[in-house]
Amino acid sequence: MSNRISNNMGADDTDNTSLHSLPLGPEELPYVHKVGVPPKPKLLKEITDTLKETFLPDDPLRPFKKQPRRRKLVLGLQTVFPILEWGRDYNLSKFKGDLIAGLTIASLCIPQDIGYSKLAHLDPQFGLYSSFIPPLIYAFMGSSRDIAIGPVAVVSLLLGTLLQDEIDPVKNKLEYQRLAFTATFFAGVTQATLGFFRLGFLIDFLSHAAIVGFMAGAAITIALQQLKGLLGIKKFTTKTDIISVMKSVFGAVHHGWNWQTILIGVSFLVFLLFAKYIGKKNRKLFWIPAIAPLLSVIISTFFVYITHAERDGVQIVRHIKQGVNPSSVDKIYFTGDYLVKGFRIGVVAGMIALTEAVAIGRTFASMKDYQIDGNKEMVALGTMNIVGSMTSCYVATGSFSRSAVNYMAGCCSAVSNIVMSAVVLLTLVVITPLFYYTPNAILASIIISAVLGLIDLDAVVLIWKIDKFDFVACMGAFFGVVFASVEVGLLIAVSISFAKILLQVTRPRTAALGRIPRTSVYRNLQQYPEATRVPGVLIIRVDSAIYFSNSNYIKERILRWILDEEETLAEHKQPGIQSLVLDMSPVTDIDTSGIQALEELYRSLQKKSIQLNLANPGQVVHDKLHASEFANLLGEDKIFLRVADAIVMCAPKLEQV
Amino acid sequence: MSNRISNNMGADDTDNTSLHSLPLGPEELPYVHKVGVPPKPKLLKEITDTLKETFLPDDPLRPFKKQPRRRKLVLGLQTVFPILEWGRDYNLSKFKGDLIAGLTIASLCIPQDIGYSKLAHLDPQFGLYSSFIPPLIYAFMGSSRDIAIGPVAVVSLLLGTLLQDEIDPVKNKLEYQRLAFTATFFAGVTQATLGFFRLGFLIDFLSHAAIVGFMAGAAITIALQQLKGLLGIKKFTTKTDIISVMKSVFGAVHHGWNWQTILIGVSFLVFLLFAKYIGKKNRKLFWIPAIAPLLSVIISTFFVYITHAERDGVQIVRHIKQGVNPSSVDKIYFTGDYLVKGFRIGVVAGMIALTEAVAIGRTFASMKDYQIDGNKEMVALGTMNIVGSMTSCYVATGSFSRSAVNYMAGCCSAVSNIVMSAVVLLTLVVITPLFYYTPNAILASIIISAVLGLIDLDAVVLIWKIDKFDFVACMGAFFGVVFASVEVGLLIAVSISFAKILLQVTRPRTAALGRIPRTSVYRNLQQYPEATRVPGVLIIRVDSAIYFSNSNYIKERILRWILDEEETLAEHKQPGIQSLVLDMSPVTDIDTSGIQALEELYRSLQKKSIQLNLANPGQVVHDKLHASEFANLLGEDKIFLRVADAIVMCAPKLEQV
């Protein structure tokens, strides 16, 4: 396979006549290595390799190889229930960490749950239900050690908005609940299906930048919604855009604001933000912001109870249904019109919930340096939501704020979720009546202080610095959510993300190369202004696979490079171009349209008497050049290992280094 | 800008201590050139450059530069009406060529037009109308010299299928016609808009392979539809899939087939195919297949007229409305439900028509080596269809078969279209009554022999050889059209084309590199089995821009490369990996998610005590590495111009070539 078209500086004498004629001394004669043509893989192997790389890039069956049958069964069970694996090494010292972390996130989640269920237009107990069953399931099936499971602000808002468009949550309460469970069921099915069929990469199509913008927009929207509770306004818009909300708020200035409510709400908001500030300043005091919400609830509830502020118009939570989750299997719509609607809402909510959970899982896994399997994780989250939908829960996922607290409180495993779940169970069975006098304002304060953490200004600044297109996606999603609605923001985010991908594949970069002084390396002339052009030779690098989506553009762009170069040369009264060298290093693949474009380019160049040369085609490209006979048309001797070798042939008089 | 981190083999002494410690003799000490950091372009310039490259890659304003105002006006007019440009050099010898070509394509188009309008479920005169006005408009505005404009088989079939789904063409003839004009209007608007906003690249998203499959499938479908006319069947299915058609055909065996019709149809089909064969064998006899259809029509019409075969059940064309195109401005639906439907159908038909016309334009332009401006071409086609929709024409575009005849007959400019248009006008005004006795069977034979040319078996074989994925797209589109419907086939073609793009950006290739013996070039170990690994160093090349859609995959794939390599090394009891060199040559861009992935990779490697090095980042990537501070985190001295330089630092003991 390893042919040498040129001389062998070692034992053999050069016998290549075309090289003999070159005016190069033997010490300058470079070693020219042939482009590699390994044996072509069998078709079936090629296909299975591609499929494997697409769907099983993490090689999940690796540990099963060369194992006895019994061991394979154990490994299989451990794959589905990772608790069987890490549970065997579990010990008391780990439990101590998990216990503290579990209690901390429980104290944080109880008031949040009650508030978030309001965002989803559901009764408070449904939030608590969703913090009981789903975390339990996740603890057995999930592979992240740090994630804290439960209802989260953004998904609650999204679900509330989408469901409200279909059914009025006040007038048709029961139907609304049923549709919520239906959506939760299909959210779970979507998640589990994506994981099972290893299509997890689909969520990668929502770009990081778009998520940052979407989250920030959702945070602002959620905070604005809380003005209702914080100011004690009774009549409030059902829309979520900033203009409608502001109209609602200022329309209610004279007769709708309740100063007692504002007093309670604002003072506790200040307290919560101060607690957050302390936690940020000193990382060891992380428990202060973690415990502050529950503390606020206790104090404010007690305060309302003794002053009977509810008589002065301070709105309170009142009744929360006591007891564990009732079954909701019979409430899910499996037929009819609402099945379709529930499915649609479920898919959207499930994808967003997944995006959030996977992002959290990855972040903490890379901080503690363990691997999490995205697809396995999706199956776990999906199962948890399917079971949840049958036990009166709505869509649960990993929460940013609570996972961070979990991590800082020293959690060691998913046992902290079990602890939290146990505490929530206790709350449901025993202490829900104690929340009767809890003012709504305090819940609003807690939610505002929680969602402010979703606004990541540093990330926005970094995005601006790194990639302007990403910044547009980020801002598009942000303004879409704030000024229109959650769905519009999401749609903008997805569209811009896709537009970026399409732009990338339609308009790849091309660059003219020059020789870096005193080397035989050829690089972009724009990046290396000190590089020199080779007289009579134009060297162009194509920075992308050549596919149908860009083959025409690439062909025409190369012809334009030639036109530009010839114009410049003519201006300086220099001779024209004799050779074009295409550096194919970044061309990782080519398809039929690409080959066609190359052929057209070749013919156009022939008419201009310019010789086409290719440098460093990769394996796949080289195979296809041969399969299509283009290599024969061009001439095998016009394909080189590197640009320098091509230059030796094109411009033999040029001094070589 | 051009820094050198290493020694200068020339005048200066080396003063770099880290290099002093390397055990390399001065003759082995390679010249290490710094990665180029040109001044960052201004933000505004960056944005305008990107926009220009996306929408104006062909630099259409180039000729306007440095011109006086008056000249600019002339150039502007010439841009819109290219006839003003080439018309000035027009002469008699060119007209001779165009006259012959125009007469030839006219003789071919008249019978085809009558047949194709049947495919679109429209009366025969509408096909003739569409060969009169649109070619005239195109001749003034179009830039292709070889294209022959008129109704084409595939678009007629597509339009017929889509329109039939909305309105019954027999029962509601007038509404059907009105919807057809509405669709034509919006097809024109779509085409002109795409061209005007320079979004022509959108049609590049339908891959060549998908088009080949789609065209072949459409050809089969159209040929099958002609069995109705060829066999003289009266009751025929309105579906287009092969199964329904075959049921219809064989269901009519005993009482529906008409032997006189079959005799006429089949004998002339044989004649037409033989004429085609002669034309293919001897390219100079191209006029034989070109004239054969009209000849068949004349002979068979005469034959039916004298034998009165129509009394024996041979179906004939009967009445064709005489006279030029009536206005249809008031027939277009500008309001109501049909507006939306017409718009939808128009967009689809317009895109397909565009794809066909642009492909033809490009093919012949590259054969005669002139440039056509895709966007300008779309404006011309769009205008022609808009005007057409107001003059009782349906969607016209460039025809493959007639353009080829046009080219071979020696056309020199769009004047051949004007000639054809004049002949069609004459036909409409004078000789339509002569078509009264033309048997439908002859039209069926003409269409079958025409569409068989759309089946490009050679292209299919080539696609199979070059790219298996393309072959799947091709077959998917083909079977979709044949077994389901034109829309399904189209949908499959577009979906597979998109799936390919998405696959490309989600699962890019990575490769381990080794050193090619006796060079300092590092290449894919799989492609060059003779290349050698560098002990203690793993060199990985990432073959794609790193974007949000693949950043995670790339990170995890690289970690898996390390895992695999370490396993192999452990098996052979060799020391582990100390350094990872990432060859960034093909990484043309990186976004925020990509930078994040690199950071995560860096941290994971740190925990494994593996040093990360980057080789040859491009300009954009290098800028972003700096903007994000990742370059500082990694260390500026870990970024190298090429892999060989990185290896010098990582494995200093390795002998250098």
Interface residues (C-beta under 8 A of the other chain):
Chain A: M1 S2 M9 Y31 H33 G36 V37 P38 L43 E46 I47 E53 T54 P57 D58 D59 F201 D204 F205 L206 S207 H208 A209 R362 S366 D369 G374 A459 L462 I463 K465 I466 D467 K468 F469 D470 S497 K500 I501 L502 L503 Q504 V505 T506 R507 P508 R509 A511 I516 P517 R518 T519 V521 R523 N524 Q526 Q527 Y528 P529 E530 D543 S544 A545 Y547 F548 S549 N550 S551 N552 Y553 E556 R557 R560 S585 P586 T588 D589 D591 T592 S593 I595 Q596 E600 R603 S604 K607 N616 G618 Q619 V620 H622 K624 A627 S628 L641 R642
Chain B: M1 S2 M9 Y31 H33 G36 V37 P38 L43 E46 I47 E53 T54 P57 D58 D59 F201 D204 F205 L206 S207 H208 A209 R362 S366 D369 G374 A459 L462 I463 K465 I466 D467 K468 F469 D470 S497 K500 I501 L502 L503 Q504 V505 T506 R507 P508 R509 A511 I516 P517 R518 T519 V521 R523 N524 Q526 Q527 Y528 P529 E530 D543 S544 A545 Y547 F548 S549 N550 S551 N552 Y553 E556 R557 R560 S585 P586 T588 D589 D591 T592 S593 I595 Q596 E600 R603 S604 K607 N616 G618 Q619 V620 H622 K624 A627 S628 L641 R642
